[in-house]
Amino acid sequence: NSNAYTGGGIGTNGIAYQLGGRTIAKIKKPNYDSQQQGKVVVTIRVDRSGKVISATPGAKGSTTTNAYLYSKAKEAALKTTFEANTNATDIQTGKIIYYFKLN
């Protein structure tokens, strides 16, 4: 439950992440078909192997409360994996930020 995220990245596909000291192994972009747009911040919990074990959309910084975008962000976050880190805590908390734009 750190407030200081030391690792992170700004993706080129409308995705950013913050998870101290970890890099993305595989990022999943949301698959959506909607005319809604906005930023969805998803709080994630990641285990040592890099698996996202929980994802909760709607964290501070989100600019929408659209349930459809929330569900698509959560679905994508749960399919994202980070590099394994045997020195990390059992469960590490961070966030993934998805920017949904009109197609």
Rosetta constraint file for C-alpha pairs under 8 A:
AtomPair CA 1 CA 92 HARMONIC 7.49 0.50
AtomPair CA 1 CA 93 HARMONIC 5.78 0.50
AtomPair CA 2 CA 93 HARMONIC 7.07 0.50
AtomPair CA 4 CA 20 HARMONIC 7.72 0.50
AtomPair CA 5 CA 18 HARMONIC 5.98 0.50
AtomPair CA 5 CA 19 HARMONIC 5.87 0.50
AtomPair CA 5 CA 20 HARMONIC 4.73 0.50
AtomPair CA 5 CA 94 HARMONIC 7.26 0.50
AtomPair CA 6 CA 18 HARMONIC 7.46 0.50
AtomPair CA 6 CA 19 HARMONIC 6.95 0.50
AtomPair CA 6 CA 20 HARMONIC 4.38 0.50
AtomPair CA 6 CA 21 HARMONIC 5.95 0.50
AtomPair CA 7 CA 18 HARMONIC 5.73 0.50
AtomPair CA 7 CA 19 HARMONIC 5.23 0.50
AtomPair CA 7 CA 20 HARMONIC 4.09 0.50
AtomPair CA 7 CA 21 HARMONIC 4.46 0.50
AtomPair CA 7 CA 22 HARMONIC 5.84 0.50
AtomPair CA 7 CA 23 HARMONIC 7.26 0.50
AtomPair CA 8 CA 16 HARMONIC 7.42 0.50
AtomPair CA 8 CA 17 HARMONIC 5.25 0.50
AtomPair CA 8 CA 18 HARMONIC 4.09 0.50
AtomPair CA 8 CA 19 HARMONIC 5.80 0.50
AtomPair CA 8 CA 20 HARMONIC 6.92 0.50
AtomPair CA 8 CA 21 HARMONIC 7.69 0.50
AtomPair CA 8 CA 22 HARMONIC 7.40 0.50
AtomPair CA 8 CA 23 HARMONIC 7.11 0.50
AtomPair CA 9 CA 16 HARMONIC 5.58 0.50
AtomPair CA 9 CA 17 HARMONIC 5.46 0.50
AtomPair CA 9 CA 18 HARMONIC 6.65 0.50
AtomPair CA 9 CA 23 HARMONIC 8.00 0.50
AtomPair CA 10 CA 15 HARMONIC 6.51 0.50
AtomPair CA 10 CA 16 HARMONIC 4.31 0.50
AtomPair CA 10 CA 17 HARMONIC 6.64 0.50
AtomPair CA 11 CA 15 HARMONIC 4.81 0.50
AtomPair CA 11 CA 16 HARMONIC 5.03 0.50
AtomPair CA 11 CA 17 HARMONIC 7.89 0.50
AtomPair CA 13 CA 29 HARMONIC 7.74 0.50
AtomPair CA 14 CA 98 HARMONIC 6.02 0.50
AtomPair CA 14 CA 99 HARMONIC 4.98 0.50
AtomPair CA 14 CA 100 HARMONIC 7.28 0.50
AtomPair CA 15 CA 29 HARMONIC 7.62 0.50
AtomPair CA 15 CA 96 HARMONIC 7.12 0.50
AtomPair CA 15 CA 97 HARMONIC 5.58 0.50
AtomPair CA 15 CA 98 HARMONIC 4.75 0.50
AtomPair CA 15 CA 99 HARMONIC 6.21 0.50
AtomPair CA 16 CA 96 HARMONIC 5.77 0.50
AtomPair CA 16 CA 97 HARMONIC 5.01 0.50
AtomPair CA 16 CA 98 HARMONIC 6.70 0.50
AtomPair CA 17 CA 94 HARMONIC 7.65 0.50
AtomPair CA 17 CA 95 HARMONIC 5.63 0.50
AtomPair CA 17 CA 96 HARMONIC 4.21 0.50
AtomPair CA 17 CA 97 HARMONIC 5.90 0.50
AtomPair CA 18 CA 94 HARMONIC 5.48 0.50
AtomPair CA 18 CA 95 HARMONIC 5.28 0.50
AtomPair CA 18 CA 96 HARMONIC 6.42 0.50
AtomPair CA 19 CA 23 HARMONIC 7.68 0.50
AtomPair CA 19 CA 92 HARMONIC 7.59 0.50
AtomPair CA 19 CA 93 HARMONIC 6.82 0.50
AtomPair CA 19 CA 94 HARMONIC 4.58 0.50
AtomPair CA 19 CA 95 HARMONIC 6.58 0.50
AtomPair CA 20 CA 94 HARMONIC 7.33 0.50
AtomPair CA 22 CA 82 HARMONIC 6.59 0.50
AtomPair CA 22 CA 83 HARMONIC 6.29 0.50
AtomPair CA 22 CA 84 HARMONIC 7.99 0.50
AtomPair CA 22 CA 85 HARMONIC 7.59 0.50
AtomPair CA 23 CA 82 HARMONIC 5.71 0.50
AtomPair CA 23 CA 83 HARMONIC 5.71 0.50
AtomPair CA 24 CA 80 HARMONIC 7.75 0.50
AtomPair CA 24 CA 81 HARMONIC 6.18 0.50
AtomPair CA 24 CA 82 HARMONIC 4.23 0.50
AtomPair CA 24 CA 83 HARMONIC 5.92 0.50
AtomPair CA 25 CA 80 HARMONIC 7.78 0.50
AtomPair CA 25 CA 81 HARMONIC 5.43 0.50
AtomPair CA 25 CA 82 HARMONIC 4.61 0.50
AtomPair CA 25 CA 83 HARMONIC 5.14 0.50
AtomPair CA 26 CA 80 HARMONIC 5.58 0.50
AtomPair CA 26 CA 81 HARMONIC 5.14 0.50
AtomPair CA 26 CA 82 HARMONIC 6.68 0.50
AtomPair CA 27 CA 79 HARMONIC 7.52 0.50
AtomPair CA 27 CA 80 HARMONIC 4.73 0.50
AtomPair CA 27 CA 81 HARMONIC 6.52 0.50
AtomPair CA 28 CA 76 HARMONIC 5.26 0.50
AtomPair CA 28 CA 77 HARMONIC 6.88 0.50
AtomPair CA 28 CA 79 HARMONIC 6.02 0.50
AtomPair CA 28 CA 80 HARMONIC 5.25 0.50
AtomPair CA 29 CA 76 HARMONIC 6.00 0.50
AtomPair CA 30 CA 72 HARMONIC 5.70 0.50
AtomPair CA 30 CA 73 HARMONIC 6.02 0.50
AtomPair CA 30 CA 75 HARMONIC 7.37 0.50
AtomPair CA 30 CA 76 HARMONIC 5.14 0.50
AtomPair CA 31 CA 72 HARMONIC 6.91 0.50
AtomPair CA 31 CA 76 HARMONIC 7.91 0.50
AtomPair CA 32 CA 69 HARMONIC 7.86 0.50
AtomPair CA 32 CA 72 HARMONIC 6.71 0.50
AtomPair CA 34 CA 102 HARMONIC 7.63 0.50
AtomPair CA 35 CA 102 HARMONIC 5.73 0.50
AtomPair CA 35 CA 103 HARMONIC 7.61 0.50
AtomPair CA 36 CA 66 HARMONIC 7.76 0.50
AtomPair CA 36 CA 69 HARMONIC 7.63 0.50
AtomPair CA 36 CA 100 HARMONIC 7.47 0.50
AtomPair CA 36 CA 101 HARMONIC 7.40 0.50
AtomPair CA 36 CA 102 HARMONIC 6.76 0.50
AtomPair CA 37 CA 64 HARMONIC 7.64 0.50
AtomPair CA 37 CA 99 HARMONIC 7.63 0.50
AtomPair CA 37 CA 100 HARMONIC 4.83 0.50
AtomPair CA 37 CA 101 HARMONIC 4.86 0.50
AtomPair CA 37 CA 102 HARMONIC 6.02 0.50
AtomPair CA 38 CA 62 HARMONIC 7.55 0.50
AtomPair CA 38 CA 63 HARMONIC 5.49 0.50
AtomPair CA 38 CA 64 HARMONIC 5.43 0.50
AtomPair CA 38 CA 99 HARMONIC 5.98 0.50
AtomPair CA 38 CA 100 HARMONIC 5.20 0.50
AtomPair CA 38 CA 101 HARMONIC 6.66 0.50
AtomPair CA 39 CA 61 HARMONIC 7.67 0.50
AtomPair CA 39 CA 62 HARMONIC 5.16 0.50
AtomPair CA 39 CA 63 HARMONIC 5.09 0.50
AtomPair CA 39 CA 64 HARMONIC 6.34 0.50
AtomPair CA 39 CA 97 HARMONIC 6.91 0.50
AtomPair CA 39 CA 98 HARMONIC 5.73 0.50
AtomPair CA 39 CA 99 HARMONIC 4.55 0.50
AtomPair CA 39 CA 100 HARMONIC 6.09 0.50
AtomPair CA 40 CA 57 HARMONIC 6.49 0.50
AtomPair CA 40 CA 58 HARMONIC 6.06 0.50
AtomPair CA 40 CA 59 HARMONIC 7.59 0.50
AtomPair CA 40 CA 61 HARMONIC 7.59 0.50
AtomPair CA 40 CA 62 HARMONIC 4.64 0.50
AtomPair CA 40 CA 63 HARMONIC 6.59 0.50
AtomPair CA 40 CA 64 HARMONIC 6.66 0.50
AtomPair CA 40 CA 69 HARMONIC 7.42 0.50
AtomPair CA 40 CA 70 HARMONIC 6.75 0.50
AtomPair CA 40 CA 73 HARMONIC 6.95 0.50
AtomPair CA 40 CA 97 HARMONIC 5.78 0.50
AtomPair CA 40 CA 98 HARMONIC 5.26 0.50
AtomPair CA 40 CA 99 HARMONIC 6.53 0.50
AtomPair CA 40 CA 100 HARMONIC 7.76 0.50
AtomPair CA 41 CA 57 HARMONIC 5.84 0.50
AtomPair CA 41 CA 58 HARMONIC 5.64 0.50
AtomPair CA 41 CA 59 HARMONIC 5.19 0.50
AtomPair CA 41 CA 60 HARMONIC 6.91 0.50
AtomPair CA 41 CA 61 HARMONIC 6.27 0.50
AtomPair CA 41 CA 62 HARMONIC 5.15 0.50
AtomPair CA 41 CA 95 HARMONIC 6.68 0.50
AtomPair CA 41 CA 96 HARMONIC 6.00 0.50
AtomPair CA 41 CA 97 HARMONIC 4.48 0.50
AtomPair CA 41 CA 98 HARMONIC 6.45 0.50
AtomPair CA 42 CA 55 HARMONIC 6.15 0.50
AtomPair CA 42 CA 56 HARMONIC 5.30 0.50
AtomPair CA 42 CA 57 HARMONIC 4.06 0.50
AtomPair CA 42 CA 58 HARMONIC 6.11 0.50
AtomPair CA 42 CA 59 HARMONIC 5.88 0.50
AtomPair CA 42 CA 73 HARMONIC 7.15 0.50
AtomPair CA 42 CA 74 HARMONIC 6.95 0.50
AtomPair CA 42 CA 77 HARMONIC 7.51 0.50
AtomPair CA 42 CA 95 HARMONIC 5.38 0.50
AtomPair CA 42 CA 96 HARMONIC 5.25 0.50
AtomPair CA 42 CA 97 HARMONIC 6.14 0.50
AtomPair CA 42 CA 98 HARMONIC 7.95 0.50
AtomPair CA 43 CA 55 HARMONIC 5.63 0.50
AtomPair CA 43 CA 56 HARMONIC 5.12 0.50
AtomPair CA 43 CA 57 HARMONIC 6.28 0.50
AtomPair CA 43 CA 58 HARMONIC 7.94 0.50
AtomPair CA 43 CA 59 HARMONIC 6.25 0.50
AtomPair CA 43 CA 93 HARMONIC 7.19 0.50
AtomPair CA 43 CA 94 HARMONIC 5.90 0.50
AtomPair CA 43 CA 95 HARMONIC 4.48 0.50
AtomPair CA 43 CA 96 HARMONIC 6.72 0.50
AtomPair CA 44 CA 52 HARMONIC 6.51 0.50
AtomPair CA 44 CA 53 HARMONIC 7.50 0.50
AtomPair CA 44 CA 54 HARMONIC 5.63 0.50
AtomPair CA 44 CA 55 HARMONIC 4.54 0.50
AtomPair CA 44 CA 56 HARMONIC 6.53 0.50
AtomPair CA 44 CA 77 HARMONIC 7.55 0.50
AtomPair CA 44 CA 93 HARMONIC 5.71 0.50
AtomPair CA 44 CA 94 HARMONIC 5.31 0.50
AtomPair CA 44 CA 95 HARMONIC 5.24 0.50
AtomPair CA 44 CA 96 HARMONIC 7.11 0.50
AtomPair CA 45 CA 52 HARMONIC 5.75 0.50
AtomPair CA 45 CA 53 HARMONIC 5.69 0.50
AtomPair CA 45 CA 54 HARMONIC 5.25 0.50
AtomPair CA 45 CA 55 HARMONIC 6.66 0.50
AtomPair CA 45 CA 91 HARMONIC 6.20 0.50
AtomPair CA 45 CA 92 HARMONIC 5.55 0.50
AtomPair CA 45 CA 93 HARMONIC 4.58 0.50
AtomPair CA 45 CA 94 HARMONIC 6.50 0.50
AtomPair CA 46 CA 50 HARMONIC 5.84 0.50
AtomPair CA 46 CA 51 HARMONIC 5.48 0.50
AtomPair CA 46 CA 52 HARMONIC 4.41 0.50
AtomPair CA 46 CA 53 HARMONIC 5.67 0.50
AtomPair CA 46 CA 54 HARMONIC 7.39 0.50
AtomPair CA 46 CA 82 HARMONIC 7.95 0.50
AtomPair CA 46 CA 91 HARMONIC 5.55 0.50
AtomPair CA 46 CA 92 HARMONIC 5.12 0.50
AtomPair CA 46 CA 93 HARMONIC 6.36 0.50
AtomPair CA 46 CA 94 HARMONIC 7.87 0.50
AtomPair CA 47 CA 51 HARMONIC 5.63 0.50
AtomPair CA 47 CA 52 HARMONIC 6.68 0.50
AtomPair CA 47 CA 53 HARMONIC 6.82 0.50
AtomPair CA 47 CA 89 HARMONIC 7.83 0.50
AtomPair CA 47 CA 90 HARMONIC 5.78 0.50
AtomPair CA 47 CA 91 HARMONIC 4.75 0.50
AtomPair CA 47 CA 92 HARMONIC 6.32 0.50
AtomPair CA 48 CA 84 HARMONIC 5.68 0.50
AtomPair CA 48 CA 85 HARMONIC 5.34 0.50
AtomPair CA 48 CA 86 HARMONIC 5.75 0.50
AtomPair CA 48 CA 87 HARMONIC 7.73 0.50
AtomPair CA 48 CA 88 HARMONIC 5.95 0.50
AtomPair CA 48 CA 89 HARMONIC 6.92 0.50
AtomPair CA 48 CA 90 HARMONIC 5.87 0.50
AtomPair CA 48 CA 91 HARMONIC 6.79 0.50
AtomPair CA 48 CA 92 HARMONIC 7.80 0.50
AtomPair CA 49 CA 82 HARMONIC 7.78 0.50
AtomPair CA 49 CA 83 HARMONIC 7.16 0.50
AtomPair CA 49 CA 84 HARMONIC 4.32 0.50
AtomPair CA 49 CA 85 HARMONIC 6.41 0.50
AtomPair CA 49 CA 86 HARMONIC 7.38 0.50
AtomPair CA 50 CA 81 HARMONIC 5.42 0.50
AtomPair CA 50 CA 82 HARMONIC 4.29 0.50
AtomPair CA 50 CA 83 HARMONIC 5.27 0.50
AtomPair CA 50 CA 84 HARMONIC 4.66 0.50
AtomPair CA 50 CA 85 HARMONIC 7.17 0.50
AtomPair CA 51 CA 80 HARMONIC 7.40 0.50
AtomPair CA 51 CA 81 HARMONIC 5.16 0.50
AtomPair CA 51 CA 82 HARMONIC 6.51 0.50
AtomPair CA 52 CA 77 HARMONIC 7.14 0.50
AtomPair CA 52 CA 78 HARMONIC 5.47 0.50
AtomPair CA 52 CA 79 HARMONIC 7.32 0.50
AtomPair CA 52 CA 80 HARMONIC 6.62 0.50
AtomPair CA 52 CA 81 HARMONIC 6.23 0.50
AtomPair CA 52 CA 82 HARMONIC 7.83 0.50
AtomPair CA 53 CA 78 HARMONIC 6.88 0.50
AtomPair CA 54 CA 78 HARMONIC 6.74 0.50
AtomPair CA 55 CA 74 HARMONIC 5.68 0.50
AtomPair CA 55 CA 77 HARMONIC 6.37 0.50
AtomPair CA 55 CA 78 HARMONIC 6.35 0.50
AtomPair CA 56 CA 74 HARMONIC 6.54 0.50
AtomPair CA 57 CA 70 HARMONIC 5.58 0.50
AtomPair CA 57 CA 71 HARMONIC 7.79 0.50
AtomPair CA 57 CA 73 HARMONIC 6.84 0.50
AtomPair CA 57 CA 74 HARMONIC 6.08 0.50
AtomPair CA 58 CA 62 HARMONIC 5.71 0.50
AtomPair CA 58 CA 64 HARMONIC 7.90 0.50
AtomPair CA 58 CA 65 HARMONIC 6.89 0.50
AtomPair CA 58 CA 70 HARMONIC 7.03 0.50
AtomPair CA 65 CA 69 HARMONIC 7.97 0.50
AtomPair CA 65 CA 70 HARMONIC 7.31 0.50
AtomPair CA 66 CA 70 HARMONIC 6.23 0.50
AtomPair CA 67 CA 71 HARMONIC 6.13 0.50
AtomPair CA 68 CA 72 HARMONIC 6.32 0.50
AtomPair CA 69 CA 73 HARMONIC 6.04 0.50
AtomPair CA 69 CA 100 HARMONIC 7.75 0.50
AtomPair CA 70 CA 74 HARMONIC 6.12 0.50
AtomPair CA 71 CA 75 HARMONIC 6.09 0.50
AtomPair CA 72 CA 76 HARMONIC 6.21 0.50
AtomPair CA 73 CA 77 HARMONIC 6.07 0.50
AtomPair CA 73 CA 98 HARMONIC 6.71 0.50
AtomPair CA 74 CA 78 HARMONIC 6.20 0.50
AtomPair CA 75 CA 79 HARMONIC 6.66 0.50
AtomPair CA 76 CA 80 HARMONIC 6.43 0.50
AtomPair CA 77 CA 96 HARMONIC 7.08 0.50
AtomPair CA 88 CA 92 HARMONIC 7.20 0.50
